[in-house]
Amino acid sequence: MSDGYTCFDIQLEDGVATVTMNRGEQLNTMVPAFWEELPTLVRELDSSGGARVIVLASTGRHFSAGMDLAVFGDRPDGNAKAGPGRLRANMRANVLHLQETFSVLEKARMPVLAAIQGGCIGGAVDMVTACDMRYATEDAFFCIQEINIGMTADVGTLQRLPKLIPEGVCRELAYTGRRMPAAEAKAVGLVNEVFADHEELLDGVREVARTIASKSPLAIYGSKEMITYTRDHSTADSLDHIATWQSGMFQPSEMMESFTARAEKRDGDFEDLLPFEGGVDQGVG
């Protein structure tokens, strides 16, 4: 792993990589450096093969207050000499770049678990909807803040959230900009579990992560690939995809190790995924 990240701290232990946003005093706003560092570190974790699960955590009172205003200021549409077509083309390219920052979480070979305390606002909702699972503290809340500042959310919330919660609820949140508290988020299926406080949240999420890390990384990779693929394809296409996947990826030896480990009342002994060049670009397409 590279060091020197300004927005994140990274700890890798027993196959669980905890990626922690470390700007709690600034509400973990997504400054320009955030958008470069997050995809870089996720690609490094993914390509190394040593991490079996990523826990995306935070510090301070709020998980994240979303995109920093400096990011809006950096959008390349202020060149007075350029024509409107070129300016709009640059704007589109910039939005696609921001989208990919969170898509790397979805494309990574290992599951990503979000541990959310306090506010999950604006761009933070875009981010956590790209994760595999979400867990929250009792005081957590979710807000599609973009509508409150006169814009349409454009980095993934409106594409992923309707596939996680009922469409009518998603539309209400997107149109009103109201805060959804943790209890409601659990009731509609946005979060898997709610914990009393931040400490219990991290303990609980890491326990789930350790359970996942004890399974075959290849089987977990396949499970993530299939679930994400099925979300965006027909049942017939998805059944065909898993048949092709299994023809190359199924490992009977790992199934036998699972049976043996269960009989011996221990965790299975499975090899990590192999490292590769190119990071998450090898993921779901």
HUHU-V511657 format. One record per backbone hydrogen bond with DSSP energy under -0.5 kcal/mol. NH is the residue of the N-H (numbers start at 1). CO is the residue of the C=O. If there is no record, write none. Layout:
nh=NH co=CO
nh=NH co=CO
This chain:
nh=9 co=20
nh=11 co=18
nh=13 co=11
nh=13 co=16
nh=16 co=13
nh=17 co=15
nh=17 co=53
nh=18 co=11
nh=18 co=16
nh=19 co=17
nh=19 co=55
nh=20 co=9
nh=20 co=18
nh=21 co=19
nh=21 co=57
nh=22 co=7
nh=26 co=23
nh=27 co=24
nh=28 co=23
nh=29 co=26
nh=30 co=66
nh=31 co=29
nh=34 co=31
nh=35 co=31
nh=36 co=32
nh=36 co=33
nh=37 co=33
nh=38 co=34
nh=40 co=36
nh=41 co=37
nh=42 co=38
nh=43 co=39
nh=44 co=40
nh=45 co=41
nh=46 co=42
nh=47 co=43
nh=48 co=44
nh=49 co=45
nh=51 co=45
nh=52 co=15
nh=53 co=15
nh=54 co=111
nh=55 co=17
nh=56 co=54
nh=56 co=113
nh=57 co=19
nh=57 co=55
nh=63 co=117
nh=63 co=119
nh=64 co=119
nh=65 co=27
nh=68 co=30
nh=71 co=68
nh=72 co=68
nh=73 co=69
nh=74 co=70
nh=75 co=72
nh=77 co=75
nh=80 co=78
nh=82 co=79
nh=87 co=83
nh=88 co=84
nh=89 co=85
nh=90 co=86
nh=91 co=87
nh=92 co=88
nh=93 co=89
nh=94 co=90
nh=95 co=91
nh=96 co=92
nh=97 co=93
nh=98 co=94
nh=99 co=95
nh=100 co=96
nh=101 co=97
nh=102 co=98
nh=102 co=99
nh=103 co=99
nh=104 co=100
nh=105 co=102
nh=106 co=102
nh=107 co=103
nh=108 co=104
nh=111 co=52
nh=113 co=54
nh=114 co=133
nh=115 co=56
nh=116 co=114
nh=116 co=135
nh=117 co=115
nh=120 co=141
nh=121 co=64
nh=122 co=143
nh=124 co=121
nh=125 co=122
nh=126 co=122
nh=127 co=123
nh=128 co=124
nh=129 co=125
nh=130 co=126
nh=130 co=127
nh=131 co=128
nh=132 co=112
nh=133 co=112
nh=135 co=114
nh=136 co=193
nh=137 co=116
nh=138 co=195
nh=140 co=137
nh=141 co=118
nh=142 co=180
nh=143 co=120
nh=144 co=178
nh=145 co=143
nh=147 co=144
nh=148 co=145
nh=149 co=145
nh=149 co=146
nh=150 co=147
nh=151 co=146
nh=159 co=156
nh=160 co=156
nh=161 co=157
nh=163 co=160
nh=164 co=161
nh=165 co=161
nh=170 co=166
nh=171 co=167
nh=172 co=168
nh=173 co=169
nh=174 co=170
nh=175 co=171
nh=176 co=172
nh=177 co=173
nh=180 co=142
nh=181 co=179
nh=182 co=140
nh=185 co=181
nh=186 co=182
nh=187 co=183
nh=188 co=184
nh=189 co=186
nh=190 co=185
nh=191 co=185
nh=192 co=134
nh=193 co=134
nh=195 co=136
nh=201 co=197
nh=202 co=198
nh=203 co=199
nh=204 co=200
nh=205 co=201
nh=206 co=202
nh=207 co=203
nh=208 co=204
nh=209 co=205
nh=210 co=206
nh=211 co=207
nh=212 co=208
nh=213 co=209
nh=214 co=210
nh=214 co=211
nh=215 co=212
nh=220 co=216
nh=221 co=217
nh=222 co=218
nh=223 co=219
nh=224 co=220
nh=225 co=221
nh=226 co=222
nh=227 co=223
nh=228 co=224
nh=229 co=225
nh=230 co=226
nh=231 co=227
nh=232 co=228
nh=232 co=229
nh=233 co=229
nh=233 co=230
nh=238 co=234
nh=239 co=235
nh=240 co=236
nh=241 co=237
nh=242 co=238
nh=243 co=239
nh=244 co=240
nh=245 co=241
nh=246 co=242
nh=247 co=243
nh=248 co=244
nh=248 co=245
nh=249 co=245
nh=250 co=246
nh=252 co=250
nh=254 co=251
nh=255 co=251
nh=256 co=252
nh=257 co=253
nh=258 co=254
nh=259 co=255
nh=260 co=256
nh=261 co=257
nh=262 co=258
nh=263 co=259
nh=264 co=260
nh=265 co=262
nh=266 co=261
nh=268 co=214
nh=270 co=268
nh=273 co=49
nh=276 co=47
nh=281 co=278
nh=282 co=279
nh=283 co=280
